[in-house]
């Protein structure tokens, strides 16, 4: 009735005026309404009227016109005074009103996405989408492709019957750091939402309206591609979790390398590991090695030796990235110097330091056999030499010596000492290719032998492939590899997304500091 109308009018007028006069509204803020100001508000309004008039006999609504100005005046006076006397609370109230307005506008946009013409109407779909002919979601696929260039190749390569292509330009919005309304303002995400046909938001999202039962993220096989894939996974996890729960979300596995050897056909490999495996098999056909103990190794025995050397090489490379010299780390591993007991028995550490220096001098050129080593429990190993007046110092800190990579190298030291007690000779037929003194150098030399006679091309992006290559490697259902996205532990996944993708820096910094030494950079 009129008493409620007076209250509403006063509340809206006073709060709007206060927010404007105090400069609490930004230029781009949405226009506030009375509904925003009343959201979540509970009020008991009691008015004594001598001769009240009601709209019906049941007294549903007060219609006495004289009540409104009295209530409006009283509320306006006292609320205005209270706001002036409580500026902090006033600022918080206005902030809450702006949040309510933002949520209202976001909900409106989400409804607008749904209320357009029929979702299955192709004329209503985004311009960049190359839709498929099939209207049966169970056989339809959509490839979310990185960039217009790759999108062009994919559109030519696809099976038009059931494969749709949606190119997205650049890195999409990180929804973990953005409000719902800002996410809806993102052109790329708006295009994706419309293409999928599910709408968005807790009240509007409907998984049963999805137009494709295979939603395939297809990004480049590089760091930028991984970043875009992570941003898309964040979006689906936060705003369309049912797409993941129903098993509709997939990740394509496009190749990173193409290899051609002589007149043989082209071979496509999806990452560095597959490339290395291919080169190992190519090298094994005619390689023989003679290990440090004088044993001849070939065939499966040599393959096992290579795979073991690769694991050790990865740990050596990780430690060397932080210390600066791979050969020092490699010889330290063979010497067994990464034994954690050195911190309790410093004399053992001093002995190991001397052994490392001795091994380094044995394999160094004649004019560079000047390595010397020392150890302290606080500082770790320090190896240094001086060649032609230039001093080289390599520091393996105590923290590094306690890292998972150092532990792995220590566990492997008996095998290393047996295999690399002396130089390892790599032979190809009757020809000696090289003599090496550690697992990292050995593995790299074999990979180099596997590359001989092969042309290796690395794709910088999907756009570098012609349509035929893209179909053969990534789109053809008979030969492609897809990874299905699943969430095994929702609570853990939520925590990881919040930590790594959120806008609070401190937890992310702590996560990186706690896990930096555990990272396997080349698994």
Phi, psi and omega in degrees: 000197186293329178294319179292321178298319178296318179297313181298316182297316181295315181300312182296314184295313184292314182292322178297315181296317181298313181299320182289314183295325183272001178066036183270357180251135176275164183299319184272003180298147179291150178295131183278145177239166177300326180297322178297320184287335182264356184299127179078004185269134173244132184221135171254115184245113182245122181233129176264118182237126184299314184228076186290147176242134182241158184286331181221172179292334179282359176058044179289325191219129177280129181241009179295112187293334183288346183286320186304306183298328180293311180296315182299317181295316182295314181298315182300317183295308187285324178293320178299316179296316182298318180297321179294327182275344183230070185297323181296311179297323179299319179296319179295321180297314180296320178300319179294323179295318179297320177298319179297319180294320179297316179296321179298316181294321179296318179296322179296317180296320179298320178295322180298322179299326183279326190273007174291182179304165185318133183301325182279359180281113184302326182295344181267354185276157183303147184300325184283344182286125170262098188282163177267167182282329184289141174253009180266108183302330186293337178247358184272144179231144172235129177259118175271110192251145180276108172090155181290328182296308178295325179299321179296315179295318182294323180296324178283331186275336192293165168270108187299338183299314186224010181242119177256150181236128176235104176282136174246137185265123174071187180283130181280172182295139172279101187290344179292335182254001186243147175289162182302319182292324179292323178299319180292336178283345181290121182297317183295316180289324176299319177298316180296315181299314181296319181296321181288330175084007184269349192063194187207157178100154185300328183267338188254334185297133179220104184295334181291345180267003183298139187269349183220135177266001169230109175254110192247118176278120183234094180246169179298153181273046178228187184295317178299319178298320178296321180296313180297320178298320179295320178297319178293319177298322177298316179299311182294321181295321184276320189246344178223054183299333181293335175298321178286315183300324181275359177077027181270345187263131182226161174238124178287157180239073179290153181285152175259336184230150169235132180238134174231129182234109179061226180271000180291161180291172179282144177240133180251135182230137192276341180201181182300321182297315179296323178298314180297318179300319179297315182292327176298312181297323179294322182285327186296336187301326183222022178258145173225143175235154174242112187283181185297337179269002179089007180277140176272130183234131175207179177058223182296327178298317178292322178299314179299319179298318180294316182295321177295318179297325180296315179302315182292320179301320180299318178292321177298313181298321180296313178295323182292330177300329184264344181250335173102351182216111184291324184295323178296315179297317182299312181290329175296320179295316180295324180289346184078025188282353183265036178278124185293344180292347180297336181284332176273334180234082183304331180296327177295320177298320178297320179297314179298321180300319179293322180294318178300313181299320180296316180294320180296319180292329181295326184258359181279156174301160186304320185273008183231023181272061184236021181293140173222148183228154174213164182218141169224144181300330181277317186267338184088207181271142170232118176247133180215155175209162177232124180234120180052042176082358179256123181266132176246126180237127177243126184244119172255098189291163179300322178300316180295324182289345177259000184289160178303325180294319179295321178297317179298318181294323179293320179297330182273356188299322177300317178295319180297317182294326179288317186280322186245036177296333174220185180299142177258125181264132176256123183239145175236102188066234179269359187260133175272119182277319184190160169240128184235162188237017179188165185295323182293312179296321179298311182297315181298323182290324178291319178299320178298320178294324179293333180285342186299128179083002181248142174258114183253121177248136177253128178278124175284334180196166180297332182295342179282345179276143173280164185305321181297317180295320180295320178295314184296327189260328193233331186259330185293115183300339183281338184234344186290163173242127176240140173258125178275133182275124178230154175245108182280323182226100186296322182293316179295319179298318179299317180296319181293315179299317181296318183290311189273334184249351184284175184265002176269119189284322190302311179299325180292318179298316179298319179300315181294317181295320182289329189249359185303316183284345180271348186293134172259100187288338179222074189292000000 
